[in-house]
Amino acid sequence: MSFIEEMRAAFTRGETDVVEQMSRAELSRARESKDPAGEIDALYGLAAVAMRAHDAATTRQLGEEALAVALRSGDRSLEEAPRHMLAGAARMAGDVAAARALYEESIALNESLGNKARAVREQHNLGWMELQANNADRARELFAAVRLYVLQNEYREFVPYALLSAAAIAVSDGSYRQATRLLAVVSTALGENDQILDPDDAIEDASLRERLVAELGRETFDSEYGSGSGLLPLEALSALPVGR
């Protein structure tokens, strides 16, 4: 496996200390060998660690540093990770307007490079920003497009995220019991993939859980969550109606 593959796998498993050690070692190697791609990958790993610590300022700083490296290289494909970092930093800082603009730029870049899966991930992130901006219909549209891509391409790694956004839309619609069942399926999907949510999505998950307990009461929440625990992730995702 390459550094970036090993780093992402460790991050997905929640091994943050391992990611930081790997990234610092790779950063030294890349700078010594004047390898801009390796340097950006290492900065991306350090930014991921900062995001998990909810450190938006450091994430932004690392993103700006990585983007400068990419721009100096003249290789547009190297801009993808830095622009994703910067959008994530703005999202974590609560700057919805900036995050929306940055995610839109990232989507356009990935589409121009033919990175469909990465463009879809950024569409999903943009959907969260639209939801926070009270543009529920636009968020619904983006999330539905992502869900369709996940199902058509068997993108199993992203199944938990597609289920999480479906739960958010259910909450927006006042369907609290359905949302609670979907959150249970998110946990099942994460377990199947041996992964944990990315930091920004973990915040969304925690917020939804808190909201649903407040709306339903702990007893009803636990009951519905238990019902959802028996559902299969792909089946639950496939069963969601079009446009939701």
GIDAFEN-V340970 format. One record per residue. RES is the residue in three letters. SS is DSSP state (A for helix, B for strand, O for the rest). Layout:
RES_SS, RES_SS
//
This chain:
MET_O, SER_O, PHE_A, ILE_A, GLU_A, GLU_A, MET_A, ARG_A, ALA_A, ALA_A, PHE_A, THR_A, ARG_O, GLY_O, GLU_O, THR_A, ASP_A, VAL_A, VAL_A, GLU_A, GLN_A, MET_A, SER_A, ARG_A, ALA_A, GLU_A, LEU_A, SER_A, ARG_A, ALA_A, ARG_A, GLU_A, SER_O, LYS_O, ASP_O, PRO_A, ALA_A, GLY_A, GLU_A, ILE_A, ASP_A, ALA_A, LEU_A, TYR_A, GLY_A, LEU_A, ALA_A, ALA_A, VAL_A, ALA_A, MET_A, ARG_A, ALA_O, HIS_O, ASP_O, ALA_A, ALA_A, THR_A, THR_A, ARG_A, GLN_A, LEU_A, GLY_A, GLU_A, GLU_A, ALA_A, LEU_A, ALA_A, VAL_A, ALA_A, LEU_A, ARG_A, SER_A, GLY_O, ASP_O, ARG_A, SER_A, LEU_A, GLU_A, GLU_A, ALA_A, PRO_A, ARG_A, HIS_A, MET_A, LEU_A, ALA_A, GLY_A, ALA_A, ALA_A, ARG_A, MET_A, ALA_O, GLY_O, ASP_O, VAL_A, ALA_A, ALA_A, ALA_A, ARG_A, ALA_A, LEU_A, TYR_A, GLU_A, GLU_A, SER_A, ILE_A, ALA_A, LEU_A, ASN_A, GLU_A, SER_A, LEU_A, GLY_O, ASN_O, LYS_A, ALA_A, ARG_A, ALA_A, VAL_A, ARG_A, GLU_A, GLN_A, HIS_A, ASN_A, LEU_A, GLY_A, TRP_A, MET_A, GLU_A, LEU_A, GLN_A, ALA_O, ASN_O, ASN_O, ALA_A, ASP_A, ARG_A, ALA_A, ARG_A, GLU_A, LEU_A, PHE_A, ALA_A, ALA_A, VAL_A, ARG_A, LEU_A, TYR_A, VAL_A, LEU_A, GLN_A, ASN_O, GLU_O, TYR_O, ARG_A, GLU_A, PHE_A, VAL_A, PRO_A, TYR_A, ALA_A, LEU_A, LEU_A, SER_A, ALA_A, ALA_A, ALA_A, ILE_A, ALA_A, VAL_A, SER_A, ASP_O, GLY_O, SER_O, TYR_A, ARG_A, GLN_A, ALA_A, THR_A, ARG_A, LEU_A, LEU_A, ALA_A, VAL_A, VAL_A, SER_A, THR_A, ALA_A, LEU_A, GLY_A, GLU_A, ASN_A, ASP_O, GLN_O, ILE_O, LEU_O, ASP_O, PRO_A, ASP_A, ASP_A, ALA_A, ILE_A, GLU_A, ASP_A, ALA_A, SER_A, LEU_A, ARG_A, GLU_A, ARG_A, LEU_A, VAL_A, ALA_A, GLU_A, LEU_A, GLY_O, ARG_A, GLU_A, THR_A, PHE_A, ASP_A, SER_A, GLU_A, TYR_A, GLY_A, SER_A, GLY_A, SER_O, GLY_O, LEU_O, LEU_O, PRO_A, LEU_A, GLU_A, ALA_A, LEU_A, SER_A, ALA_A, LEU_O, PRO_O, VAL_O, GLY_O, ARG_O
//
